[in-house]
Amino acid sequence: MKFIGRKQELETLQREYDHDSSFVVIYGRRRVGKTTLIKEFVKDKNALYYLATEEVESLVLSHFASSISKFTEQQYLKNAKFTNWYDLFDIIINFKKNEKKIIVIDEFPYLVKVNSAIPSIFQKIWDERLKDNNIMLILCGSFISMMKKYTLNYDSPLYGRRTAQIRLMPLSFMEIHSLSNDAFTSSVEKFSITGGVPKYFEFFNNSKSLKDNITETVLFKNSFLYEEPLFLLKEETRDPASYFSIIKTIADGNHKIGNIASILEIESKKLSPYLKTLIDIGFLEKQVPITEKDFLNSRKGLYFISDNFMKFWFKYVYPFRDELEFNNMDIVFEELDKDFITSFVAFSYEDICKNIFVELCKNKIISFTLSKIGSYWLNDYGKSDTQIDVMALDNRNKIVFAGECKYHMKPVDADVFFDLQRKIINSNEINRAFKNYKFIYGIFSKSGFTKRLLDINDQNEDLFLINECEVIAPF
């Protein structure tokens, strides 16, 4: 896959590289593109790259020595025996001493598993050897909880040493779509499954249908993604069964903490740490209506699976594992035919529309200074007439954007706009929360708009019609 996006991350790395010395921590979920980012950054620089493995320390030291041998072109190091890390780093420091060097340790948590004293050892190496020697140190890892614990947390020996940290997130829809040859609907449907994880995209062949890609990449029991959520949970948590049960309960449509706790027969306060962990590692997200002022303490918070592939897997793979073990896929195809577009993709489309709106604002196509973006619902998500897919705030100019997303085959008609206006006018909560704010409106569509709605758009400067990724200008 061609390297795309990551402009801000590359700028951060370059800025750190330009300092006399720097210590950067890069972390993020597996397959999100951390190693690809690093290799893109160091491709024209003097860099040593070492991928850690979970082996006994003597072998780890030997493999690190081999990497140094290749980097320094000192062949004797391949067969030399080292008993400590300090001597190895001294070799790197003394090689071309006046030149800038980058040292990359990928999958750093493996080293900690091998030797729990590694954070203290690396603290001493940084303090006494690296920080005054024109060297950039990059520690990278996929185990988010471990990377936080051993490099970022206050009680880690490495705390306070880093000069920058990057949590690498999946690519946004607009990053991927803008550089792909896919039609808009194809990009939306593919993104609703992969969620912007670059490695997942690599396995989706553009010359094949989406159904064939799902079959070959996800549904076959020997395929790359067939057990992916199970692997991820086992890597990131000590009690994967409990976390699995929580995610499954949410996937079944239970979003309130009280409902989740009741189904799992656990007290809400005991459930909270599990939810926090799943949020920290990027599998869940807590959403509150945009009208709420106190996000952390809001009683209206709902929990959703934030990882698109996990949502897809729990809906279309896990319930049918017995059949899929025998490669019987017809039942999955029946489910996909039933509601993949109308329910699953349409729900993901709401998040895609938020990303589209952010880009339109950033590119000054819509004059709106984003302070906050989210959604609004009156009671429970999906169970109230008063639900608005996209709501954003411009606190500087006191403007509220309210938008509806329609992933329909037919052009969107004016009734959608009138209904949206009525929701705003009739909502005491919205009007109370945003008193003295001006309201503007947006309708997102993949299939265009009726002439009636286009005519209204010509006469209303507070209405924005967004077809696919572009705003339709009034005549």
C-alpha positions as CSV (number, residue, x, y, z in Angstrom):
1,M,0.0,0.0,0.0
2,K,1.3,3.4,-1.0
3,F,2.3,5.6,2.0
4,I,-0.5,8.1,2.6
5,G,-1.4,10.7,5.3
6,R,0.6,11.1,8.5
7,K,1.7,14.6,7.6
8,Q,1.4,15.9,11.2
9,E,3.3,12.8,12.6
10,L,6.1,13.2,10.1
11,E,6.4,16.9,10.9
12,T,6.6,16.0,14.6
13,L,9.4,13.5,14.0
14,Q,11.3,15.9,11.8
15,R,11.1,18.6,14.4
16,E,12.4,16.3,17.0
17,Y,15.2,15.2,14.6
18,D,16.3,18.8,14.2
19,H,17.0,19.0,18.0
20,D,20.5,18.1,19.3
21,S,19.0,15.0,20.9
22,S,15.5,13.7,21.3
23,F,13.5,10.8,22.7
24,V,10.2,10.0,21.0
25,V,7.7,7.4,22.1
26,I,5.4,6.0,19.4
27,Y,2.5,3.7,20.3
28,G,-0.8,2.5,18.8
29,R,-2.8,-0.6,18.1
30,R,-1.3,-3.4,16.1
31,R,-1.4,-2.9,12.3
32,V,-2.1,0.8,12.4
33,G,1.1,1.7,10.6
34,K,3.7,2.6,13.2
35,T,6.6,0.7,11.6
36,T,5.6,2.1,8.2
37,L,5.6,5.6,9.6
38,I,9.1,5.1,11.1
39,K,10.5,3.6,7.9
40,E,9.1,6.5,5.9
41,F,10.7,9.0,8.2
42,V,14.2,7.3,8.4
43,K,14.4,6.3,4.7
44,D,16.9,9.0,3.9
45,K,18.6,9.2,7.4
46,N,21.3,7.5,9.3
47,A,19.2,5.1,11.3
48,L,19.5,1.8,13.1
49,Y,16.3,-0.2,13.3
50,Y,15.9,-3.1,15.7
51,L,12.7,-5.2,16.0
52,A,12.6,-6.7,19.5
53,T,11.5,-10.3,20.0
54,E,10.2,-12.2,23.1
55,E,13.3,-14.4,23.7
56,V,15.8,-14.9,26.5
57,E,17.9,-11.8,27.1
58,S,21.1,-13.4,25.8
59,L,19.5,-13.9,22.4
60,V,18.0,-10.4,22.4
61,L,21.4,-8.9,23.0
62,S,22.9,-11.1,20.3
63,H,20.2,-10.0,17.8
64,F,20.7,-6.3,18.8
65,A,24.4,-6.7,18.2
66,S,23.7,-8.1,14.7
67,S,21.6,-5.0,13.9
68,I,24.5,-2.8,15.1
69,S,26.9,-4.8,13.0
70,K,24.9,-4.1,9.9
71,F,24.5,-0.5,10.8
72,T,28.2,0.1,11.6
73,E,29.5,-2.4,9.0
74,Q,31.6,-4.0,11.7
75,Q,31.3,-7.7,10.9
76,Y,33.0,-8.9,14.1
77,L,29.9,-7.8,16.2
78,K,27.8,-10.6,14.6
79,N,29.7,-13.2,16.6
80,A,30.7,-11.2,19.7
81,K,29.1,-11.9,23.0
82,F,27.6,-9.1,25.1
83,T,26.2,-9.4,28.6
84,N,24.8,-5.8,29.0
85,W,23.1,-3.1,27.0
86,Y,25.5,-0.3,27.9
87,D,28.4,-1.7,25.9
88,L,26.2,-2.0,22.8
89,F,24.9,1.5,23.0
90,D,28.5,2.7,23.5
91,I,29.4,1.2,20.1
92,I,26.5,3.1,18.4
93,I,27.6,6.3,20.1
94,N,31.2,6.0,19.0
95,F,30.4,5.1,15.4
96,K,30.7,8.3,13.3
97,K,30.5,10.2,16.5
98,N,30.0,13.6,14.8
99,E,27.0,12.5,12.7
100,K,23.4,12.6,13.6
101,K,22.0,9.1,14.3
102,I,18.6,7.6,14.9
103,I,18.1,4.5,17.1
104,V,14.7,2.8,16.7
105,I,13.6,0.0,19.1
106,D,10.4,-1.5,17.7
107,E,8.1,-3.5,20.0
108,F,9.8,-2.2,23.1
109,P,7.4,-4.1,25.4
110,Y,8.9,-7.4,24.4
111,L,12.2,-6.2,26.0
112,V,10.4,-5.5,29.2
113,K,8.8,-8.9,29.2
114,V,12.3,-10.4,28.9
115,N,13.8,-8.2,31.6
116,S,11.6,-6.1,33.9
117,A,14.5,-3.8,34.6
118,I,14.7,-2.6,31.0
119,P,12.9,0.7,31.7
120,S,15.5,1.5,34.4
121,I,18.4,0.4,32.2
122,F,17.1,2.6,29.3
123,Q,16.7,5.5,31.7
124,K,20.4,5.2,32.7
125,I,21.4,4.8,29.0
126,W,19.5,7.9,28.0
127,D,20.7,10.0,31.0
128,E,24.3,9.0,30.9
129,R,25.0,8.3,27.2
130,L,22.4,9.3,24.6
131,K,21.0,12.7,25.5
132,D,24.2,14.6,25.0
133,N,25.4,12.8,21.9
134,N,23.3,14.1,19.0
135,I,21.1,11.0,18.9
136,M,17.4,10.5,18.3
137,L,16.0,7.6,20.2
138,I,12.6,6.2,19.2
139,L,10.8,3.6,21.3
140,C,7.8,2.0,19.6
141,G,5.2,-0.5,20.6
142,S,1.8,-2.0,19.8
143,F,0.8,-2.9,23.4
144,I,-0.9,0.3,24.3
145,S,-1.3,-0.4,28.0
146,M,2.3,-1.6,28.4
147,M,3.7,1.4,26.4
148,K,1.8,3.7,28.7
149,K,2.9,1.9,31.8
150,Y,6.6,1.6,30.9
151,T,7.3,4.8,29.1
152,L,4.6,7.4,29.8
153,N,3.3,6.9,33.3
154,Y,4.5,8.8,36.3
155,D,5.9,5.8,38.1
156,S,8.0,4.6,35.1
157,P,11.7,5.2,35.3
158,L,11.5,6.7,31.8
159,Y,8.9,9.2,32.9
160,G,10.0,12.8,32.0
161,R,12.7,11.6,29.6
162,R,10.7,11.7,26.4
163,T,10.7,14.9,24.3
164,A,7.6,13.9,22.3
165,Q,5.1,11.1,22.0
166,I,2.8,10.0,19.2
167,R,-0.2,7.9,19.6
168,L,-0.8,6.7,16.1
169,M,-4.5,6.3,15.2
170,P,-6.1,4.7,12.2
171,L,-6.2,6.8,9.0
172,S,-9.3,9.0,8.6
173,F,-11.8,8.3,5.9
174,M,-10.8,11.5,4.0
175,E,-7.1,10.6,4.1
176,I,-7.9,7.2,2.5
177,H,-10.6,8.3,0.0
178,S,-8.8,11.3,-1.3
179,L,-5.8,9.2,-2.4
180,S,-7.7,6.1,-3.6
181,N,-9.2,5.3,-6.9
182,D,-12.4,4.0,-5.3
183,A,-15.8,5.4,-5.9
184,F,-17.3,7.1,-2.9
185,T,-19.7,4.3,-2.0
186,S,-17.0,1.7,-2.3
187,S,-14.7,3.8,0.0
188,V,-17.5,4.2,2.6
189,E,-18.4,0.5,2.6
190,K,-14.8,-0.6,2.8
191,F,-14.1,1.9,5.5
192,S,-17.1,0.7,7.5
193,I,-15.3,-2.6,7.8
194,T,-11.7,-1.7,8.1
195,G,-12.0,1.6,10.0
196,G,-8.9,3.0,8.5
197,V,-6.4,0.4,9.7
198,P,-3.8,0.4,6.9
199,K,-2.9,-3.3,7.1
200,Y,-6.6,-4.3,6.7
201,F,-6.9,-2.2,3.6
202,E,-3.9,-4.0,2.1
203,F,-5.9,-7.3,2.1
204,F,-8.9,-5.8,0.3
205,N,-8.2,-6.3,-3.4
206,N,-9.7,-3.5,-5.6
207,S,-10.2,-5.9,-8.5
208,K,-12.6,-8.0,-6.5
209,S,-16.1,-7.4,-5.2
210,L,-16.6,-6.4,-1.5
211,K,-18.3,-9.7,-0.9
212,D,-15.3,-11.7,-2.3
213,N,-12.9,-9.6,-0.2
214,I,-15.0,-10.2,3.0
215,T,-15.1,-13.9,2.2
216,E,-11.3,-14.3,1.5
217,T,-10.0,-11.9,4.2
218,V,-12.5,-12.4,7.1
219,L,-14.8,-15.4,6.7
220,F,-12.5,-18.3,5.8
221,K,-11.4,-19.8,9.1
222,N,-7.7,-19.6,7.9
223,S,-8.0,-16.1,6.7
224,F,-5.9,-13.2,8.0
225,L,-8.7,-11.5,10.0
226,Y,-10.9,-14.4,11.0
227,E,-9.7,-14.3,14.7
228,E,-8.2,-10.8,14.8
229,P,-10.3,-9.4,17.7
230,L,-9.4,-12.5,19.8
231,F,-5.7,-11.9,19.2
232,L,-6.0,-8.2,20.0
233,L,-7.8,-8.8,23.3
234,K,-5.4,-11.4,24.4
235,E,-2.4,-9.1,23.7
236,E,-3.8,-6.1,25.5
237,T,-5.7,-7.5,28.5
238,R,-5.0,-9.9,31.3
239,D,-8.6,-11.2,31.4
240,P,-9.6,-11.3,27.8
241,A,-12.8,-13.3,28.5
242,S,-14.3,-10.5,30.6
243,Y,-13.4,-7.9,28.1
244,F,-14.8,-10.0,25.3
245,S,-18.1,-10.3,27.2
246,I,-18.3,-6.6,27.6
247,I,-17.7,-5.8,23.9
248,K,-20.2,-8.5,22.9
249,T,-22.8,-7.0,25.2
250,I,-22.3,-3.6,23.7
251,A,-22.3,-5.1,20.1
252,D,-25.7,-6.5,20.9
253,G,-27.1,-3.0,21.3
254,N,-26.6,-2.2,25.0
255,H,-24.9,1.1,25.4
256,K,-25.9,2.3,28.9
257,I,-23.5,1.3,31.7
258,G,-26.5,0.2,33.8
259,N,-27.8,-2.1,31.1
260,I,-24.3,-3.6,30.4
261,A,-23.7,-4.2,34.1
262,S,-27.1,-5.8,34.5
263,I,-26.7,-8.2,31.6
264,L,-23.2,-9.2,32.9
265,E,-24.4,-9.4,36.5
266,I,-21.8,-7.0,37.8
267,E,-22.1,-3.7,39.7
268,S,-21.7,-0.6,37.6
269,K,-18.8,0.7,39.7
270,K,-16.9,-2.5,39.2
271,L,-17.6,-2.4,35.4
272,S,-16.1,1.1,35.1
273,P,-12.4,0.1,35.2
274,Y,-13.0,-2.4,32.4
275,L,-14.7,0.2,30.3
276,K,-11.9,2.6,30.9
277,T,-9.3,0.1,29.8
278,L,-11.2,-0.7,26.6
279,I,-11.4,3.0,25.9
280,D,-7.6,3.5,26.7
281,I,-6.6,0.8,24.2
282,G,-9.0,2.2,21.5
283,F,-11.7,-0.5,21.3
284,L,-14.5,1.5,22.9
285,E,-15.5,5.1,23.1
286,K,-17.8,7.0,25.5
287,Q,-20.2,9.4,23.8
288,V,-22.4,12.0,25.5
289,P,-24.9,14.4,23.8
290,I,-23.1,17.5,22.7
291,T,-25.4,19.6,25.0
292,E,-23.6,18.1,28.0
293,K,-21.1,20.4,29.7
294,D,-19.4,17.9,31.9
295,F,-18.3,15.0,29.7
296,L,-16.6,12.9,32.5
297,N,-19.5,13.0,34.9
298,S,-22.5,13.0,32.5
299,R,-25.1,10.5,33.4
300,K,-26.1,10.4,29.7
301,G,-22.9,8.8,28.6
302,L,-23.3,5.8,26.2
303,Y,-20.6,3.3,25.2
304,F,-19.9,2.2,21.6
305,I,-17.4,0.0,19.9
306,S,-15.0,2.5,18.3
307,D,-13.1,0.0,16.2
308,N,-15.0,-0.6,12.9
309,F,-13.6,-4.1,12.3
310,M,-14.6,-5.2,15.8
311,K,-18.1,-4.0,15.1
312,F,-18.2,-5.9,11.9
313,W,-16.7,-9.0,13.4
314,F,-19.1,-9.2,16.4
315,K,-22.1,-8.6,14.1
316,Y,-21.3,-10.8,11.2
317,V,-18.6,-13.3,12.2
318,Y,-18.8,-14.2,15.9
319,P,-22.5,-15.2,15.9
320,F,-21.9,-17.7,13.1
321,R,-18.5,-19.2,14.1
322,D,-19.9,-22.7,14.3
323,E,-21.0,-22.5,10.6
324,L,-17.9,-20.8,9.5
325,E,-15.7,-23.5,11.0
326,F,-17.1,-25.7,8.3
327,N,-16.8,-22.9,5.7
328,N,-20.6,-22.6,5.6
329,M,-21.0,-18.9,4.7
330,D,-24.5,-18.7,3.4
331,I,-26.0,-17.6,6.7
332,V,-23.5,-14.7,6.9
333,F,-24.3,-13.6,3.3
334,E,-28.0,-13.7,4.2
335,E,-27.3,-11.3,7.1
336,L,-25.2,-9.1,5.0
337,D,-27.9,-8.9,2.3
338,K,-30.5,-8.1,5.0
339,D,-28.9,-5.1,6.7
340,F,-25.2,-4.5,5.9
341,I,-26.0,-1.3,3.8
342,T,-29.2,-0.1,5.5
343,S,-27.9,-0.6,9.1
344,F,-24.2,-1.3,9.4
345,V,-22.8,1.0,6.7
346,A,-25.4,3.7,7.3
347,F,-24.3,3.8,11.0
348,S,-20.6,4.1,10.0
349,Y,-21.6,6.8,7.5
350,E,-22.5,9.1,10.4
351,D,-18.9,9.1,11.6
352,I,-17.6,9.5,8.1
353,C,-19.8,12.6,7.7
354,K,-18.2,14.0,10.8
355,N,-14.8,13.6,9.3
356,I,-16.0,15.1,6.0
357,F,-17.4,18.1,7.9
358,V,-14.1,18.6,9.8
359,E,-12.2,18.6,6.5
360,L,-14.6,21.1,4.9
361,C,-14.1,23.4,7.9
362,K,-10.3,22.9,7.9
363,N,-10.2,23.8,4.1
364,K,-12.3,26.9,4.7
365,I,-15.0,25.6,2.4
366,I,-17.5,26.0,5.3
367,S,-16.7,29.0,7.4
368,F,-16.8,27.4,10.8
369,T,-14.2,27.3,13.6
370,L,-14.6,23.9,15.2
371,S,-14.7,23.8,19.0
372,K,-16.4,20.4,19.4
373,I,-18.2,17.8,17.2
374,G,-20.5,15.0,18.2
375,S,-24.1,14.0,18.1
376,Y,-27.3,14.6,20.0
377,W,-30.0,12.4,21.4
378,L,-32.7,13.0,24.0
379,N,-32.8,9.7,25.9
380,D,-31.1,6.6,24.6
381,Y,-29.3,6.5,21.3
382,G,-31.5,5.2,18.5
383,K,-34.6,5.1,20.7
384,S,-35.7,8.7,20.6
385,D,-37.4,10.9,17.9
386,T,-35.0,13.7,18.9
387,Q,-31.7,12.4,17.5
388,I,-29.3,14.5,15.4
389,D,-26.5,12.7,13.6
390,V,-23.9,15.4,13.5
391,M,-23.7,18.5,15.7
392,A,-20.7,20.8,16.0
393,L,-20.0,23.9,17.9
394,D,-18.2,27.1,16.9
395,N,-17.9,28.8,20.3
396,R,-15.8,31.7,19.0
397,N,-18.6,32.8,16.6
398,K,-21.5,31.3,18.6
399,I,-22.7,29.0,15.8
400,V,-24.2,25.5,16.1
401,F,-24.1,23.1,13.1
402,A,-26.8,20.5,12.9
403,G,-26.6,17.8,10.3
404,E,-28.4,14.7,9.1
405,C,-26.8,11.8,7.2
406,K,-28.7,9.8,4.6
407,Y,-27.0,6.8,3.0
408,H,-29.9,6.3,0.6
409,M,-30.2,5.1,-3.0
410,K,-32.5,8.0,-3.9
411,P,-31.8,11.8,-3.7
412,V,-32.6,13.3,-0.4
413,D,-35.8,15.4,-0.3
414,A,-36.6,18.6,1.5
415,D,-38.6,16.8,4.3
416,V,-35.3,15.8,5.8
417,F,-34.3,19.5,6.2
418,F,-37.7,20.5,7.6
419,D,-37.6,17.6,10.1
420,L,-34.1,18.7,11.2
421,Q,-35.3,22.3,11.7
422,R,-38.3,21.1,13.8
423,K,-36.0,19.0,16.0
424,I,-33.9,22.1,16.8
425,I,-36.9,24.4,17.3
426,N,-38.8,21.9,19.5
427,S,-35.8,20.9,21.7
428,N,-35.8,22.8,24.9
429,E,-32.5,21.2,25.9
430,I,-30.7,22.2,22.7
431,N,-32.0,25.8,22.9
432,R,-31.2,26.1,26.6
433,A,-27.7,24.8,26.1
434,F,-27.0,27.0,23.1
435,K,-28.8,30.2,24.0
436,N,-27.9,33.1,21.7
437,Y,-26.2,30.8,19.3
438,K,-27.0,30.9,15.6
439,F,-28.0,27.5,14.0
440,I,-26.9,26.4,10.6
441,Y,-27.8,23.1,8.9
442,G,-26.3,20.4,6.8
443,I,-27.6,17.4,4.9
444,F,-25.1,14.7,3.9
445,S,-26.0,12.4,1.0
446,K,-24.4,9.8,-1.2
447,S,-27.0,10.1,-3.9
448,G,-27.6,13.8,-4.3
449,F,-30.7,15.9,-3.6
450,T,-34.2,16.5,-5.1
451,K,-34.9,19.6,-7.1
452,R,-37.1,20.9,-4.3
453,L,-34.3,20.7,-1.8
454,L,-31.8,22.2,-4.2
455,D,-34.2,25.1,-4.8
456,I,-34.5,25.7,-1.0
457,N,-30.7,25.6,-0.8
458,D,-30.5,28.4,-3.4
459,Q,-32.5,30.7,-1.0
460,N,-31.0,29.7,2.3
461,E,-27.5,30.7,3.2
462,D,-27.7,28.7,6.4
463,L,-28.2,25.4,4.7
464,F,-25.3,23.3,3.3
465,L,-25.9,20.3,1.1
466,I,-23.0,17.9,1.1
467,N,-23.1,15.4,-1.7
468,E,-20.4,12.7,-1.1
469,C,-17.5,14.9,0.0
470,E,-18.4,18.2,-1.6
471,V,-20.7,21.1,-0.8
472,I,-23.2,21.9,-3.5
473,A,-23.0,25.6,-4.2
474,P,-26.3,27.5,-4.6
475,F,-27.0,28.7,-8.1
